[in-house]
Amino acid sequence: KKKKKKKKEAVVSTQSTGGAEDLVWEKCVELYFGGLFMYGSWFNHVVQGEKRAKEQPDTTLFLRYEDMKSDEKGTVIKLAEFLGYPMTDERAKSIVETTTFNKLKNDKSTNTFIWSQNDDFKFLRKGIVGGYKSYFSEAQFTRAREVLKKSSVTCYNADDFDF
């Protein structure tokens, strides 16, 4: 009998979209921390993004999900400015209202993933900051913090993640 799994935060997204839908959570966590999913290491990916944003600030905009969620309208304006697109407060507000998480989640054209073999798979899950807390065991959380501390990632501080 298959062990029933839950969908988890960033690791879950990788579990689901990385072709690992049948793996149990514990195995997915270790593969994820080892950078062994098809997208490689999240930590290396973020380090490369940070490096590029510093080296080429005119061509690279680095946004964190937590920052976007805390200031949606400000993020829309920042993105528009980066792209050289004129943006009014009214237009930014309209974009935020049109692209709410719930609207995107309920839109079949934005909430699908072509590589999933699971017809019920939803690419957009909860849309909340800190959702990982309800999925990681204390040991997995400690492991995540250790991996983050050893990485060169600067946009996240491992000590800011509380269990």
C-alpha positions, 0 to 999 in steps of 0.5 A: 500500500502506498504511503499517502503524501502531503504537498509541501512548500517549495520542496513540494513544488519540486516534488510535484513538478520534478517528476517525483510525485510518487516519492514519499516526502522524506525522500523528496526532502533529501533529494531536494537539499542535495540538488538532485531534482531536474531543476538542480539545487534551489540554493545554487539557483538563488546564488546565481540569481543574486550574482547576476542581479548584482553584476547586471542590475539593468537586466536582472530584477531579483524579487522574493515571494515574501516581499511581493506578498507584503507589498503587491502594488509596490511590486507591480510598480517596481516590475513596471519601472524595471521593464520601462513601462509607465505605471499609475497607482490606479493601473497597479491596483487594477493589476493586483486585483486581476491577478490575486492568488485565488483568481490565478489558482482557479484559472485552468490556464495558469494552474496547470503543469504540462510535465505532471502525469497527475491530471489533478495536479495544481501548480498553485497551492496555497499562496501563503508565506511561511506555509512550510512550517506546517509540513517540515518535521523539526529534523527537516527544518533543522536540516534546511536551516543548516543547508541554507547557512552553508550556502552562499544565499544572501537574500535569506537569513537562516536565522529568520526561519522559525519553526 
